[in-house]
Amino acid sequence: MSLTDLLGHAAGFCTTIAFVPQVLKVYRSRSARDISLGMYAVFVLGLALWLAYGWMLGAWPIVVANALTIALAGSVLVMKLRYDAAPEKPE
């Protein structure tokens, strides 16, 4: 594996793993009230475009990182839509 590929994998790992705490927080709290729907929708679209770009180039670090990040950011987006649609429970 080339130094360029290692750098790409390291960058992809860091940017992907950064979403894990957010996914866990939203999942555990069952609240995405403070999450921006617009930001996550545009972000997931951007990730899909990066994924297509990486696929077309055959750049596997880009493909793998963006596929995993789509899964994580997409799960936050789905939870945002789901939890915002659910009626709030009185405390």
PDB file of N, CA, C and O in Angstrom, chain B, residues numbered from 101:
ATOM      1  N   MET B 101       0.855  -1.177   0.000  1.00  0.00           N
ATOM      2  CA  MET B 101       0.000   0.000   0.000  1.00  0.00           C
ATOM      3  C   MET B 101       0.897   1.235   0.000  1.00  0.00           C
ATOM      4  O   MET B 101       1.867   1.312   0.755  1.00  0.00           O
ATOM      5  N   SER B 102       0.565   2.187  -0.847  1.00  0.00           N
ATOM      6  CA  SER B 102       1.379   3.392  -0.976  1.00  0.00           C
ATOM      7  C   SER B 102       1.133   4.352   0.191  1.00  0.00           C
ATOM      8  O   SER B 102       0.136   4.252   0.907  1.00  0.00           O
ATOM      9  N   LEU B 103       2.060   5.270   0.355  1.00  0.00           N
ATOM     10  CA  LEU B 103       1.915   6.293   1.387  1.00  0.00           C
ATOM     11  C   LEU B 103       0.661   7.131   1.129  1.00  0.00           C
ATOM     12  O   LEU B 103      -0.020   7.537   2.071  1.00  0.00           O
ATOM     13  N   THR B 104       0.362   7.387  -0.127  1.00  0.00           N
ATOM     14  CA  THR B 104      -0.832   8.144  -0.493  1.00  0.00           C
ATOM     15  C   THR B 104      -2.094   7.412  -0.041  1.00  0.00           C
ATOM     16  O   THR B 104      -2.998   8.029   0.523  1.00  0.00           O
ATOM     17  N   ASP B 105      -2.161   6.104  -0.283  1.00  0.00           N
ATOM     18  CA  ASP B 105      -3.315   5.316   0.161  1.00  0.00           C
ATOM     19  C   ASP B 105      -3.411   5.277   1.680  1.00  0.00           C
ATOM     20  O   ASP B 105      -4.505   5.373   2.236  1.00  0.00           O
ATOM     21  N   LEU B 106      -2.276   5.136   2.352  1.00  0.00           N
ATOM     22  CA  LEU B 106      -2.285   5.148   3.819  1.00  0.00           C
ATOM     23  C   LEU B 106      -2.816   6.470   4.354  1.00  0.00           C
ATOM     24  O   LEU B 106      -3.603   6.498   5.301  1.00  0.00           O
ATOM     25  N   LEU B 107      -2.383   7.552   3.746  1.00  0.00           N
ATOM     26  CA  LEU B 107      -2.860   8.871   4.150  1.00  0.00           C
ATOM     27  C   LEU B 107      -4.371   8.984   3.918  1.00  0.00           C
ATOM     28  O   LEU B 107      -5.100   9.498   4.766  1.00  0.00           O
ATOM     29  N   GLY B 108      -4.825   8.505   2.775  1.00  0.00           N
ATOM     30  CA  GLY B 108      -6.252   8.528   2.478  1.00  0.00           C
ATOM     31  C   GLY B 108      -7.060   7.695   3.452  1.00  0.00           C
ATOM     32  O   GLY B 108      -8.127   8.118   3.898  1.00  0.00           O
ATOM     33  N   HIS B 109      -6.557   6.507   3.789  1.00  0.00           N
ATOM     34  CA  HIS B 109      -7.260   5.657   4.755  1.00  0.00           C
ATOM     35  C   HIS B 109      -7.279   6.295   6.139  1.00  0.00           C
ATOM     36  O   HIS B 109      -8.293   6.234   6.834  1.00  0.00           O
ATOM     37  N   ALA B 110      -6.165   6.909   6.547  1.00  0.00           N
ATOM     38  CA  ALA B 110      -6.099   7.559   7.859  1.00  0.00           C
ATOM     39  C   ALA B 110      -7.071   8.736   7.922  1.00  0.00           C
ATOM     40  O   ALA B 110      -7.770   8.912   8.920  1.00  0.00           O
ATOM     41  N   ALA B 111      -7.115   9.537   6.868  1.00  0.00           N
ATOM     42  CA  ALA B 111      -8.041  10.674   6.824  1.00  0.00           C
ATOM     43  C   ALA B 111      -9.485  10.178   6.851  1.00  0.00           C
ATOM     44  O   ALA B 111     -10.321  10.718   7.575  1.00  0.00           O
ATOM     45  N   GLY B 112      -9.766   9.156   6.063  1.00  0.00           N
ATOM     46  CA  GLY B 112     -11.113   8.592   6.038  1.00  0.00           C
ATOM     47  C   GLY B 112     -11.520   8.033   7.381  1.00  0.00           C
ATOM     48  O   GLY B 112     -12.661   8.208   7.808  1.00  0.00           O
ATOM     49  N   PHE B 113     -10.591   7.354   8.059  1.00  0.00           N
ATOM     50  CA  PHE B 113     -10.877   6.791   9.377  1.00  0.00           C
ATOM     51  C   PHE B 113     -11.239   7.904  10.361  1.00  0.00           C
ATOM     52  O   PHE B 113     -12.228   7.802  11.087  1.00  0.00           O
ATOM     53  N   CYS B 114     -10.434   8.963  10.379  1.00  0.00           N
ATOM     54  CA  CYS B 114     -10.676  10.060  11.323  1.00  0.00           C
ATOM     55  C   CYS B 114     -12.011  10.755  11.066  1.00  0.00           C
ATOM     56  O   CYS B 114     -12.765  11.012  12.005  1.00  0.00           O
ATOM     57  N   THR B 115     -12.307  11.060   9.809  1.00  0.00           N
ATOM     58  CA  THR B 115     -13.546  11.768   9.520  1.00  0.00           C
ATOM     59  C   THR B 115     -14.774  10.876   9.691  1.00  0.00           C
ATOM     60  O   THR B 115     -15.865  11.370   9.977  1.00  0.00           O
ATOM     61  N   THR B 116     -14.604   9.583   9.519  1.00  0.00           N
ATOM     62  CA  THR B 116     -15.718   8.658   9.703  1.00  0.00           C
ATOM     63  C   THR B 116     -15.982   8.400  11.177  1.00  0.00           C
ATOM     64  O   THR B 116     -17.127   8.475  11.623  1.00  0.00           O
ATOM     65  N   ILE B 117     -14.949   8.102  11.928  1.00  0.00           N
ATOM     66  CA  ILE B 117     -15.102   7.762  13.343  1.00  0.00           C
ATOM     67  C   ILE B 117     -15.610   8.962  14.149  1.00  0.00           C
ATOM     68  O   ILE B 117     -16.175   8.792  15.229  1.00  0.00           O
ATOM     69  N   ALA B 118     -15.409  10.162  13.626  1.00  0.00           N
ATOM     70  CA  ALA B 118     -15.881  11.365  14.312  1.00  0.00           C
ATOM     71  C   ALA B 118     -17.405  11.378  14.462  1.00  0.00           C
ATOM     72  O   ALA B 118     -17.927  12.069  15.337  1.00  0.00           O
ATOM     73  N   PHE B 119     -18.121  10.630  13.629  1.00  0.00           N
ATOM     74  CA  PHE B 119     -19.578  10.600  13.701  1.00  0.00           C
ATOM     75  C   PHE B 119     -20.111   9.617  14.738  1.00  0.00           C
ATOM     76  O   PHE B 119     -21.280   9.702  15.113  1.00  0.00           O
ATOM     77  N   VAL B 120     -19.305   8.711  15.199  1.00  0.00           N
ATOM     78  CA  VAL B 120     -19.778   7.700  16.143  1.00  0.00           C
ATOM     79  C   VAL B 120     -20.340   8.312  17.428  1.00  0.00           C
ATOM     80  O   VAL B 120     -21.418   7.900  17.856  1.00  0.00           O
ATOM     81  N   PRO B 121     -19.664   9.272  18.062  1.00  0.00           N
ATOM     82  CA  PRO B 121     -20.265   9.860  19.276  1.00  0.00           C
ATOM     83  C   PRO B 121     -21.623  10.506  19.033  1.00  0.00           C
ATOM     84  O   PRO B 121     -22.506  10.420  19.886  1.00  0.00           O
ATOM     85  N   GLN B 122     -21.805  11.151  17.881  1.00  0.00           N
ATOM     86  CA  GLN B 122     -23.094  11.783  17.582  1.00  0.00           C
ATOM     87  C   GLN B 122     -24.185  10.738  17.398  1.00  0.00           C
ATOM     88  O   GLN B 122     -25.296  10.896  17.903  1.00  0.00           O
ATOM     89  N   VAL B 123     -23.866   9.678  16.677  1.00  0.00           N
ATOM     90  CA  VAL B 123     -24.836   8.604  16.472  1.00  0.00           C
ATOM     91  C   VAL B 123     -25.244   8.007  17.819  1.00  0.00           C
ATOM     92  O   VAL B 123     -26.431   7.810  18.078  1.00  0.00           O
ATOM     93  N   LEU B 124     -24.270   7.721  18.667  1.00  0.00           N
ATOM     94  CA  LEU B 124     -24.564   7.135  19.975  1.00  0.00           C
ATOM     95  C   LEU B 124     -25.389   8.080  20.847  1.00  0.00           C
ATOM     96  O   LEU B 124     -26.319   7.646  21.526  1.00  0.00           O
ATOM     97  N   LYS B 125     -25.051   9.372  20.828  1.00  0.00           N
ATOM     98  CA  LYS B 125     -25.785  10.343  21.650  1.00  0.00           C
ATOM     99  C   LYS B 125     -27.249  10.435  21.217  1.00  0.00           C
ATOM    100  O   LYS B 125     -28.152  10.405  22.053  1.00  0.00           O
ATOM    101  N   VAL B 126     -27.476  10.545  19.923  1.00  0.00           N
ATOM    102  CA  VAL B 126     -28.855  10.641  19.427  1.00  0.00           C
ATOM    103  C   VAL B 126     -29.611   9.347  19.716  1.00  0.00           C
ATOM    104  O   VAL B 126     -30.767   9.382  20.136  1.00  0.00           O
ATOM    105  N   TYR B 127     -28.968   8.220  19.493  1.00  0.00           N
ATOM    106  CA  TYR B 127     -29.620   6.925  19.727  1.00  0.00           C
ATOM    107  C   TYR B 127     -29.983   6.745  21.204  1.00  0.00           C
ATOM    108  O   TYR B 127     -31.099   6.337  21.527  1.00  0.00           O
ATOM    109  N   ARG B 128     -29.051   7.048  22.083  1.00  0.00           N
ATOM    110  CA  ARG B 128     -29.293   6.846  23.521  1.00  0.00           C
ATOM    111  C   ARG B 128     -30.330   7.820  24.075  1.00  0.00           C
ATOM    112  O   ARG B 128     -31.169   7.445  24.895  1.00  0.00           O
ATOM    113  N   SER B 129     -30.267   9.064  23.626  1.00  0.00           N
ATOM    114  CA  SER B 129     -31.191  10.073  24.161  1.00  0.00           C
ATOM    115  C   SER B 129     -32.553  10.050  23.475  1.00  0.00           C
ATOM    116  O   SER B 129     -33.525  10.608  23.985  1.00  0.00           O
ATOM    117  N   ARG B 130     -32.616   9.398  22.311  1.00  0.00           N
ATOM    118  CA  ARG B 130     -33.842   9.360  21.507  1.00  0.00           C
ATOM    119  C   ARG B 130     -34.307  10.777  21.180  1.00  0.00           C
ATOM    120  O   ARG B 130     -35.502  11.043  21.057  1.00  0.00           O
ATOM    121  N   SER B 131     -33.336  11.677  21.040  1.00  0.00           N
ATOM    122  CA  SER B 131     -33.636  13.067  20.716  1.00  0.00           C
ATOM    123  C   SER B 131     -32.623  13.586  19.705  1.00  0.00           C
ATOM    124  O   SER B 131     -31.414  13.414  19.858  1.00  0.00           O
ATOM    125  N   ALA B 132     -33.151  14.224  18.670  1.00  0.00           N
ATOM    126  CA  ALA B 132     -32.292  14.870  17.673  1.00  0.00           C
ATOM    127  C   ALA B 132     -32.738  16.316  17.499  1.00  0.00           C
ATOM    128  O   ALA B 132     -32.547  16.921  16.444  1.00  0.00           O
ATOM    129  N   ARG B 133     -33.333  16.849  18.551  1.00  0.00           N
ATOM    130  CA  ARG B 133     -33.905  18.193  18.510  1.00  0.00           C
ATOM    131  C   ARG B 133     -32.886  19.251  18.090  1.00  0.00           C
ATOM    132  O   ARG B 133     -33.223  20.173  17.347  1.00  0.00           O
ATOM    133  N   ASP B 134     -31.657  19.127  18.553  1.00  0.00           N
ATOM    134  CA  ASP B 134     -30.636  20.134  18.263  1.00  0.00           C
ATOM    135  C   ASP B 134     -29.845  19.852  16.991  1.00  0.00           C
ATOM    136  O   ASP B 134     -28.906  20.582  16.672  1.00  0.00           O
ATOM    137  N   ILE B 135     -30.209  18.813  16.271  1.00  0.00           N
ATOM    138  CA  ILE B 135     -29.544  18.456  15.022  1.00  0.00           C
ATOM    139  C   ILE B 135     -30.218  19.207  13.877  1.00  0.00           C
ATOM    140  O   ILE B 135     -31.446  19.259  13.799  1.00  0.00           O
ATOM    141  N   SER B 136     -29.422  19.780  13.003  1.00  0.00           N
ATOM    142  CA  SER B 136     -29.961  20.505  11.848  1.00  0.00           C
ATOM    143  C   SER B 136     -30.323  19.524  10.735  1.00  0.00           C
ATOM    144  O   SER B 136     -29.455  18.850  10.181  1.00  0.00           O
ATOM    145  N   LEU B 137     -31.609  19.454  10.418  1.00  0.00           N
ATOM    146  CA  LEU B 137     -32.080  18.575   9.349  1.00  0.00           C
ATOM    147  C   LEU B 137     -31.465  18.981   8.011  1.00  0.00           C
ATOM    148  O   LEU B 137     -31.001  18.125   7.257  1.00  0.00           O
ATOM    149  N   GLY B 138     -31.459  20.261   7.716  1.00  0.00           N
ATOM    150  CA  GLY B 138     -30.905  20.742   6.456  1.00  0.00           C
ATOM    151  C   GLY B 138     -29.430  20.411   6.310  1.00  0.00           C
ATOM    152  O   GLY B 138     -28.988  19.984   5.244  1.00  0.00           O
ATOM    153  N   MET B 139     -28.672  20.608   7.375  1.00  0.00           N
ATOM    154  CA  MET B 139     -27.243  20.326   7.330  1.00  0.00           C
ATOM    155  C   MET B 139     -26.988  18.851   7.064  1.00  0.00           C
ATOM    156  O   MET B 139     -26.168  18.509   6.213  1.00  0.00           O
ATOM    157  N   TYR B 140     -27.676  17.980   7.777  1.00  0.00           N
ATOM    158  CA  TYR B 140     -27.448  16.544   7.598  1.00  0.00           C
ATOM    159  C   TYR B 140     -27.931  16.061   6.230  1.00  0.00           C
ATOM    160  O   TYR B 140     -27.312  15.177   5.638  1.00  0.00           O
ATOM    161  N   ALA B 141     -29.020  16.626   5.724  1.00  0.00           N
ATOM    162  CA  ALA B 141     -29.508  16.232   4.397  1.00  0.00           C
ATOM    163  C   ALA B 141     -28.500  16.615   3.315  1.00  0.00           C
ATOM    164  O   ALA B 141     -28.181  15.804   2.445  1.00  0.00           O
ATOM    165  N   VAL B 142     -28.001  17.841   3.370  1.00  0.00           N
ATOM    166  CA  VAL B 142     -27.012  18.282   2.379  1.00  0.00           C
ATOM    167  C   VAL B 142     -25.704  17.523   2.558  1.00  0.00           C
ATOM    168  O   VAL B 142     -25.047  17.181   1.575  1.00  0.00           O
ATOM    169  N   PHE B 143     -25.325  17.257   3.793  1.00  0.00           N
ATOM    170  CA  PHE B 143     -24.083  16.535   4.065  1.00  0.00           C
ATOM    171  C   PHE B 143     -24.134  15.120   3.495  1.00  0.00           C
ATOM    172  O   PHE B 143     -23.180  14.672   2.859  1.00  0.00           O
ATOM    173  N   VAL B 144     -25.240  14.416   3.718  1.00  0.00           N
ATOM    174  CA  VAL B 144     -25.374  13.052   3.192  1.00  0.00           C
ATOM    175  C   VAL B 144     -25.370  13.071   1.660  1.00  0.00           C
ATOM    176  O   VAL B 144     -24.789  12.186   1.032  1.00  0.00           O
ATOM    177  N   LEU B 145     -26.009  14.064   1.065  1.00  0.00           N
ATOM    178  CA  LEU B 145     -25.957  14.206  -0.391  1.00  0.00           C
ATOM    179  C   LEU B 145     -24.513  14.415  -0.856  1.00  0.00           C
ATOM    180  O   LEU B 145     -24.074  13.796  -1.825  1.00  0.00           O
ATOM    181  N   GLY B 146     -23.784  15.283  -0.166  1.00  0.00           N
ATOM    182  CA  GLY B 146     -22.373  15.509  -0.497  1.00  0.00           C
ATOM    183  C   GLY B 146     -21.547  14.241  -0.377  1.00  0.00           C
ATOM    184  O   GLY B 146     -20.687  13.972  -1.216  1.00  0.00           O
ATOM    185  N   LEU B 147     -21.803  13.466   0.662  1.00  0.00           N
ATOM    186  CA  LEU B 147     -21.101  12.191   0.827  1.00  0.00           C
ATOM    187  C   LEU B 147     -21.399  11.237  -0.321  1.00  0.00           C
ATOM    188  O   LEU B 147     -20.507  10.538  -0.804  1.00  0.00           O
ATOM    189  N   ALA B 148     -22.649  11.210  -0.755  1.00  0.00           N
ATOM    190  CA  ALA B 148     -23.022  10.354  -1.886  1.00  0.00           C
ATOM    191  C   ALA B 148     -22.277  10.785  -3.151  1.00  0.00           C
ATOM    192  O   ALA B 148     -21.838   9.943  -3.935  1.00  0.00           O
ATOM    193  N   LEU B 149     -22.139  12.079  -3.342  1.00  0.00           N
ATOM    194  CA  LEU B 149     -21.392  12.575  -4.499  1.00  0.00           C
ATOM    195  C   LEU B 149     -19.904  12.217  -4.396  1.00  0.00           C
ATOM    196  O   LEU B 149     -19.295  11.819  -5.388  1.00  0.00           O
ATOM    197  N   TRP B 150     -19.319  12.358  -3.200  1.00  0.00           N
ATOM    198  CA  TRP B 150     -17.929  11.943  -2.990  1.00  0.00           C
ATOM    199  C   TRP B 150     -17.765  10.448  -3.240  1.00  0.00           C
ATOM    200  O   TRP B 150     -16.769  10.014  -3.819  1.00  0.00           O
ATOM    201  N   LEU B 151     -18.739   9.669  -2.805  1.00  0.00           N
ATOM    202  CA  LEU B 151     -18.695   8.226  -3.026  1.00  0.00           C
ATOM    203  C   LEU B 151     -18.689   7.917  -4.520  1.00  0.00           C
ATOM    204  O   LEU B 151     -17.897   7.095  -4.982  1.00  0.00           O
ATOM    205  N   ALA B 152     -19.563   8.567  -5.270  1.00  0.00           N
ATOM    206  CA  ALA B 152     -19.608   8.363  -6.723  1.00  0.00           C
ATOM    207  C   ALA B 152     -18.297   8.795  -7.369  1.00  0.00           C
ATOM    208  O   ALA B 152     -17.786   8.114  -8.258  1.00  0.00           O
ATOM    209  N   TYR B 153     -17.763   9.906  -6.933  1.00  0.00           N
ATOM    210  CA  TYR B 153     -16.489  10.413  -7.444  1.00  0.00           C
ATOM    211  C   TYR B 153     -15.364   9.412  -7.184  1.00  0.00           C
ATOM    212  O   TYR B 153     -14.588   9.084  -8.083  1.00  0.00           O
ATOM    213  N   GLY B 154     -15.288   8.939  -5.955  1.00  0.00           N
ATOM    214  CA  GLY B 154     -14.263   7.953  -5.606  1.00  0.00           C
ATOM    215  C   GLY B 154     -14.416   6.670  -6.401  1.00  0.00           C
ATOM    216  O   GLY B 154     -13.429   6.080  -6.840  1.00  0.00           O
ATOM    217  N   TRP B 155     -15.655   6.241  -6.584  1.00  0.00           N
ATOM    218  CA  TRP B 155     -15.930   5.028  -7.365  1.00  0.00           C
ATOM    219  C   TRP B 155     -15.447   5.199  -8.807  1.00  0.00           C
ATOM    220  O   TRP B 155     -14.809   4.310  -9.371  1.00  0.00           O
ATOM    221  N   MET B 156     -15.762   6.355  -9.389  1.00  0.00           N
ATOM    222  CA  MET B 156     -15.375   6.617 -10.771  1.00  0.00           C
ATOM    223  C   MET B 156     -13.858   6.683 -10.940  1.00  0.00           C
ATOM    224  O   MET B 156     -13.328   6.319 -11.990  1.00  0.00           O
ATOM    225  N   LEU B 157     -13.164   7.148  -9.901  1.00  0.00           N
ATOM    226  CA  LEU B 157     -11.697   7.206  -9.943  1.00  0.00           C
ATOM    227  C   LEU B 157     -11.045   5.882  -9.561  1.00  0.00           C
ATOM    228  O   LEU B 157      -9.862   5.663  -9.822  1.00  0.00           O
ATOM    229  N   GLY B 158     -11.826   5.008  -8.944  1.00  0.00           N
ATOM    230  CA  GLY B 158     -11.253   3.777  -8.415  1.00  0.00           C
ATOM    231  C   GLY B 158     -10.404   4.048  -7.180  1.00  0.00           C
ATOM    232  O   GLY B 158      -9.463   3.312  -6.882  1.00  0.00           O
ATOM    233  N   ALA B 159     -10.753   5.118  -6.465  1.00  0.00           N
ATOM    234  CA  ALA B 159     -10.011   5.526  -5.266  1.00  0.00           C
ATOM    235  C   ALA B 159     -10.685   4.905  -4.042  1.00  0.00           C
ATOM    236  O   ALA B 159     -11.606   5.485  -3.466  1.00  0.00           O
ATOM    237  N   TRP B 160     -10.215   3.723  -3.655  1.00  0.00           N
ATOM    238  CA  TRP B 160     -10.877   2.967  -2.597  1.00  0.00           C
ATOM    239  C   TRP B 160     -10.887   3.644  -1.239  1.00  0.00           C
ATOM    240  O   TRP B 160     -11.859   3.479  -0.502  1.00  0.00           O
ATOM    241  N   PRO B 161      -9.848   4.406  -0.860  1.00  0.00           N
ATOM    242  CA  PRO B 161      -9.970   5.129   0.419  1.00  0.00           C
ATOM    243  C   PRO B 161     -11.157   6.091   0.430  1.00  0.00           C
ATOM    244  O   PRO B 161     -11.833   6.224   1.449  1.00  0.00           O
ATOM    245  N   ILE B 162     -11.413   6.755  -0.684  1.00  0.00           N
ATOM    246  CA  ILE B 162     -12.554   7.668  -0.778  1.00  0.00           C
ATOM    247  C   ILE B 162     -13.864   6.890  -0.747  1.00  0.00           C
ATOM    248  O   ILE B 162     -14.814   7.299  -0.079  1.00  0.00           O
ATOM    249  N   VAL B 163     -13.920   5.790  -1.454  1.00  0.00           N
ATOM    250  CA  VAL B 163     -15.128   4.971  -1.509  1.00  0.00           C
ATOM    251  C   VAL B 163     -15.470   4.417  -0.132  1.00  0.00           C
ATOM    252  O   VAL B 163     -16.598   4.568   0.337  1.00  0.00           O
ATOM    253  N   VAL B 164     -14.511   3.784   0.509  1.00  0.00           N
ATOM    254  CA  VAL B 164     -14.763   3.150   1.810  1.00  0.00           C
ATOM    255  C   VAL B 164     -15.143   4.187   2.867  1.00  0.00           C
ATOM    256  O   VAL B 164     -16.121   4.011   3.592  1.00  0.00           O
ATOM    257  N   ALA B 165     -14.370   5.261   2.949  1.00  0.00           N
ATOM    258  CA  ALA B 165     -14.639   6.279   3.967  1.00  0.00           C
ATOM    259  C   ALA B 165     -16.017   6.902   3.778  1.00  0.00           C
ATOM    260  O   ALA B 165     -16.754   7.090   4.746  1.00  0.00           O
ATOM    261  N   ASN B 166     -16.358   7.218   2.552  1.00  0.00           N
ATOM    262  CA  ASN B 166     -17.651   7.869   2.327  1.00  0.00           C
ATOM    263  C   ASN B 166     -18.818   6.908   2.469  1.00  0.00           C
ATOM    264  O   ASN B 166     -19.895   7.316   2.903  1.00  0.00           O
ATOM    265  N   ALA B 167     -18.636   5.656   2.119  1.00  0.00           N
ATOM    266  CA  ALA B 167     -19.700   4.671   2.322  1.00  0.00           C
ATOM    267  C   ALA B 167     -19.994   4.502   3.818  1.00  0.00           C
ATOM    268  O   ALA B 167     -21.153   4.466   4.229  1.00  0.00           O
ATOM    269  N   LEU B 168     -18.948   4.401   4.612  1.00  0.00           N
ATOM    270  CA  LEU B 168     -19.140   4.257   6.061  1.00  0.00           C
ATOM    271  C   LEU B 168     -19.723   5.524   6.679  1.00  0.00           C
ATOM    272  O   LEU B 168     -20.587   5.453   7.552  1.00  0.00           O
ATOM    273  N   THR B 169     -19.252   6.676   6.227  1.00  0.00           N
ATOM    274  CA  THR B 169     -19.757   7.934   6.771  1.00  0.00           C
ATOM    275  C   THR B 169     -21.210   8.153   6.369  1.00  0.00           C
ATOM    276  O   THR B 169     -21.987   8.703   7.149  1.00  0.00           O
ATOM    277  N   ILE B 170     -21.589   7.732   5.166  1.00  0.00           N
ATOM    278  CA  ILE B 170     -23.001   7.802   4.768  1.00  0.00           C
ATOM    279  C   ILE B 170     -23.854   6.963   5.721  1.00  0.00           C
ATOM    280  O   ILE B 170     -24.939   7.383   6.123  1.00  0.00           O
ATOM    281  N   ALA B 171     -23.362   5.788   6.075  1.00  0.00           N
ATOM    282  CA  ALA B 171     -24.111   4.937   6.998  1.00  0.00           C
ATOM    283  C   ALA B 171     -24.293   5.628   8.350  1.00  0.00           C
ATOM    284  O   ALA B 171     -25.384   5.597   8.919  1.00  0.00           O
ATOM    285  N   LEU B 172     -23.240   6.246   8.862  1.00  0.00           N
ATOM    286  CA  LEU B 172     -23.327   6.906  10.166  1.00  0.00           C
ATOM    287  C   LEU B 172     -24.161   8.188  10.102  1.00  0.00           C
ATOM    288  O   LEU B 172     -25.093   8.363  10.886  1.00  0.00           O
ATOM    289  N   ALA B 173     -23.828   9.073   9.178  1.00  0.00           N
ATOM    290  CA  ALA B 173     -24.566  10.335   9.069  1.00  0.00           C
ATOM    291  C   ALA B 173     -26.006  10.070   8.624  1.00  0.00           C
ATOM    292  O   ALA B 173     -26.931  10.756   9.058  1.00  0.00           O
ATOM    293  N   GLY B 174     -26.188   9.080   7.763  1.00  0.00           N
ATOM    294  CA  GLY B 174     -27.532   8.715   7.337  1.00  0.00           C
ATOM    295  C   GLY B 174     -28.367   8.206   8.498  1.00  0.00           C
ATOM    296  O   GLY B 174     -29.568   8.468   8.561  1.00  0.00           O
ATOM    297  N   SER B 175     -27.742   7.478   9.418  1.00  0.00           N
ATOM    298  CA  SER B 175     -28.501   6.997  10.577  1.00  0.00           C
ATOM    299  C   SER B 175     -28.925   8.158  11.467  1.00  0.00           C
ATOM    300  O   SER B 175     -30.021   8.132  12.028  1.00  0.00           O
ATOM    301  N   VAL B 176     -28.079   9.175  11.607  1.00  0.00           N
ATOM    302  CA  VAL B 176     -28.473  10.366  12.364  1.00  0.00           C
ATOM    303  C   VAL B 176     -29.629  11.066  11.655  1.00  0.00           C
ATOM    304  O   VAL B 176     -30.578  11.512  12.300  1.00  0.00           O
ATOM    305  N   LEU B 177     -29.551  11.164  10.339  1.00  0.00           N
ATOM    306  CA  LEU B 177     -30.622  11.786   9.566  1.00  0.00           C
ATOM    307  C   LEU B 177     -31.939  11.037   9.732  1.00  0.00           C
ATOM    308  O   LEU B 177     -32.987  11.656   9.912  1.00  0.00           O
ATOM    309  N   VAL B 178     -31.892   9.714   9.672  1.00  0.00           N
ATOM    310  CA  VAL B 178     -33.105   8.903   9.849  1.00  0.00           C
ATOM    311  C   VAL B 178     -33.656   9.070  11.261  1.00  0.00           C
ATOM    312  O   VAL B 178     -34.865   9.207  11.447  1.00  0.00           O
ATOM    313  N   MET B 179     -32.769   9.058  12.256  1.00  0.00           N
ATOM    314  CA  MET B 179     -33.238   9.244  13.635  1.00  0.00           C
ATOM    315  C   MET B 179     -33.825  10.634  13.817  1.00  0.00           C
ATOM    316  O   MET B 179     -34.814  10.795  14.532  1.00  0.00           O
ATOM    317  N   LYS B 180     -33.235  11.640  13.186  1.00  0.00           N
ATOM    318  CA  LYS B 180     -33.769  13.002  13.255  1.00  0.00           C
ATOM    319  C   LYS B 180     -35.207  13.019  12.733  1.00  0.00           C
ATOM    320  O   LYS B 180     -36.101  13.563  13.381  1.00  0.00           O
ATOM    321  N   LEU B 181     -35.420  12.431  11.580  1.00  0.00           N
ATOM    322  CA  LEU B 181     -36.763  12.399  10.997  1.00  0.00           C
ATOM    323  C   LEU B 181     -37.728  11.596  11.871  1.00  0.00           C
ATOM    324  O   LEU B 181     -38.877  11.992  12.066  1.00  0.00           O
ATOM    325  N   ARG B 182     -37.256  10.485  12.384  1.00  0.00           N
ATOM    326  CA  ARG B 182     -38.107   9.616  13.198  1.00  0.00           C
ATOM    327  C   ARG B 182     -38.457  10.247  14.545  1.00  0.00           C
ATOM    328  O   ARG B 182     -39.624  10.281  14.937  1.00  0.00           O
ATOM    329  N   TYR B 183     -37.449  10.741  15.245  1.00  0.00           N
ATOM    330  CA  TYR B 183     -37.686  11.275  16.586  1.00  0.00           C
ATOM    331  C   TYR B 183     -38.431  12.602  16.553  1.00  0.00           C
ATOM    332  O   TYR B 183     -39.206  12.898  17.462  1.00  0.00           O
ATOM    333  N   ASP B 184     -38.205  13.409  15.512  1.00  0.00           N
ATOM    334  CA  ASP B 184     -38.934  14.678  15.415  1.00  0.00           C
ATOM    335  C   ASP B 184     -40.410  14.442  15.101  1.00  0.00           C
ATOM    336  O   ASP B 184     -41.263  15.248  15.473  1.00  0.00           O
ATOM    337  N   ALA B 185     -40.711  13.337  14.417  1.00  0.00           N
ATOM    338  CA  ALA B 185     -42.095  13.037  14.063  1.00  0.00           C
ATOM    339  C   ALA B 185     -42.866  12.430  15.234  1.00  0.00           C
ATOM    340  O   ALA B 185     -44.095  12.481  15.266  1.00  0.00           O
ATOM    341  N   ALA B 186     -42.143  11.859  16.192  1.00  0.00           N
ATOM    342  CA  ALA B 186     -42.798  11.222  17.343  1.00  0.00           C
ATOM    343  C   ALA B 186     -43.308  12.301  18.313  1.00  0.00           C
ATOM    344  O   ALA B 186     -42.644  13.314  18.530  1.00  0.00           O
ATOM    345  N   PRO B 187     -44.473  12.072  18.881  1.00  0.00           N
ATOM    346  CA  PRO B 187     -44.977  13.054  19.862  1.00  0.00           C
ATOM    347  C   PRO B 187     -44.098  13.050  21.109  1.00  0.00           C
ATOM    348  O   PRO B 187     -43.602  12.008  21.539  1.00  0.00           O
ATOM    349  N   GLU B 188     -43.919  14.240  21.677  1.00  0.00           N
ATOM    350  CA  GLU B 188     -43.107  14.344  22.883  1.00  0.00           C
ATOM    351  C   GLU B 188     -43.855  13.804  24.078  1.00  0.00           C
ATOM    352  O   GLU B 188     -45.065  13.986  24.212  1.00  0.00           O
ATOM    353  N   LYS B 189     -43.110  13.131  24.950  1.00  0.00           N
ATOM    354  CA  LYS B 189     -43.695  12.589  26.179  1.00  0.00           C
ATOM    355  C   LYS B 189     -43.578  13.631  27.279  1.00  0.00           C
ATOM    356  O   LYS B 189     -42.511  14.221  27.455  1.00  0.00           O
ATOM    357  N   PRO B 190     -44.653  13.869  28.021  1.00  0.00           N
ATOM    358  CA  PRO B 190     -44.557  14.828  29.133  1.00  0.00           C
ATOM    359  C   PRO B 190     -43.653  14.272  30.229  1.00  0.00           C
ATOM    360  O   PRO B 190     -43.622  13.070  30.490  1.00  0.00           O
ATOM    361  N   GLU B 191     -42.923  15.180  30.859  1.00  0.00           N
ATOM    362  CA  GLU B 191     -42.016  14.733  31.930  1.00  0.00           C
ATOM    363  C   GLU B 191     -42.662  14.792  33.274  1.00  0.00           C
ATOM    364  O   GLU B 191     -42.035  14.450  34.276  1.00  0.00           O
TER     365      GLU B 191
END
